[in-house]
């Protein structure tokens, strides 16, 4: 690949029981990570990151999203999504952000998964082998609380100091046994209302 991807790691989990209770619809969560050399490694402070973003980010997005969709059984099986980047110790946090926080990555991921929401994310600078928790939310209705969840991934030998790990993640449904409502059913809650409740107790 022109992106210089060293390896791809896929983590798949399927939740069947929660607190010993069968889950009505088992939820599959997937995270796919690409390990690649940081294109800005060894160059000091690079003011303009755009050329590498345009060259690398779309190819990464297509690679990772294709594997996500395959693992879930089709774009229509993706209900929630997220993205993340881990920067090796010799890189800038901005290097990870450059590869996931622009339309060259996000718009490709969103289009291929048939989503419309902004994509929730996490990023960090970590030594090799440290886990990263990737948040997910609904691909078309980000405020849908039932789909707020996470998936964790670690690559034992990455990122090396001059590498990046770029991650796309998705879930086939909501949290197991989700039952805390959403903004359509929430009461109006203000500090004054909470103070009245406390006084009543």
N, C-alpha and C positions, 0 to 999 in steps of 0.2 A: 504493500500500500504506500502511496505517496506520503501518507501521514506518519510513516515510520512506527506503526503500532507493533509492539513487541509481543503482546499477548492479549487475549480477551478472556475474561472470567465471568461466568454467569452463575448467579445464585437464585435458586427457586425454592420457595417454601409454600406449603399448602396447609392451611389451618383447618383441622377437622373437629377438634374438641376445644372448648373454652370452659375452664373450671369444671371439667368432666362432662359438660353438656355437649351433645352433638351440635355442630353448626348447621343451621338449616341449609345454607348454600356454601359449601367449602370455598374459601377465598384463596386464590393463588397470588402470591407476590413475587415479583421478579426484579432483580437488579443486574444489569450488564455493565461491566467495567472494561474500558480499553486502557491499556498501559502504553504510553508513548514517550519518546524523548521530548523534553520541553523544547519547543522550537526557538525559544529565546535564551536557552542555557548558555552560559559562558560569554554572553555579549554585553554584560553590564546592564545599565539602565537603558532600555529601548523606549523611546518616546512614542513611536507610532507602531502599535501592535496590529494594525489593520491588515497588512498584506498576509501575515501568517493566519490570521483569523479567517480571511476569505478562502485561503487555500486548504486549511485543515478542518475547520469546524463543520462545514456541510458534509464532508466525507465521514467524519466521526458520527454525526447525527444519523446519517443513513445506515451506517454499520450497526450502531447500537440499537436504534429503533427497529431495524429489521429483525434482530435477534430477540428483542422484547416481544414483538408481534408473533414471531414463531413460537416462543415459549408459552404464550397465552392462548394461541390458537386463532389469531386474527385480530385486526384492528377493532372490530366490534366487541371483542372481549376485554378491551382495555377500558376500565371505568375511572381509574385514578392514575395520575402520573407525577413524576418528579425528576429532578436532575441534580448532579453534584460534580464537584471537582476536588481532587486532592493534589496539592502541589508538593513536590519534593523539597527538602530543606534548603537547597540552593536557589530556589525560585521565589518569585513574588506571588502573593495571593492574587494579584491582578492577572497573572498569567492564566490561572484557572478560570477566573471570571471572564477573561477575554474569550475563552473557548466555549463557555456555556451561556453567557448572558447577552448574546447578541442574536439578531434574527437569523444569522447563518447557522446557528444550532437550534435555537428555540422554535423558530418558525417551521423548520424541517421536522422536528420531533412532533410538534403540534399537528401539522398537516398529515403526517403519516399515521398518527394515532386517531385522526378524525376528532381532535379536540378543539376547543375554542378558548379555554381559560388560560390566563397567565400561568406559567409553570413554577411551582414552588421548588425551592432549592436549598442546598447547603454547600459550603466549601470550607477548606481548611488547608493548613500546611502541616504535614505530619511526616514522621519517619516511616520507613517501610514496615508493613505488617499491622499498622494501627487500623482499627475499624472506623468506619464512617457511617453515621445514621442518615439515611436519605428520607426526607419527608415526602408524603404524597397527599394530593387532594384531587377532587373530582375534575375530570378533564373538560367538563362543560359548565359546571356550576361550582366554582371554587368555595362558595360559602356553605356547601352541603356538608354539614358537620359529620355525618356518618362515614364519610370517606377520608377523614383526617386520620392518617396512620403513618407508619414508618417501616422501612426495611433496612437492614444493616448488611454491609458488605465489607470484607477485608481481602486484600491480596497479600499473601505472606511475604513476597519479595518486592513489593512496590508500594509507593514510588521510591525509586532510587533518588539520590539528591538532585540529579539532573533530569528527572522524569515528572510526568503528570499522569494522574489517573482520572479519566473522564467517565461519568456514570449516567446512565439513563435507567429509570425504574418505573414500574407500573404495577397495578393490582387489578384483579378481575372483579372486585366488588368492594363493599364497605368493610369496616371493622366487624369481627364476629359479634353477633348479638347487639349491634348498635341500637341505642334506645334513649338518647339524650335530646332528641328533637332537633330542630334547626331554627333559623331566623323567622320562618313563617309561623312557627308555633310559640316562639318565645314571648313571655310577657315583657312589657317595658320595665326596665330596671334602672333606677337612678340611685345615687348615694342617699338621697332623702328617703327613698322607699326602703332601703336597707336599714337605715336608722330607725324607721318606724317598726320594722320587723323585730329589731333587737330590743326596742322598748317594750313591745308586746310580749316578749319572752320573759 
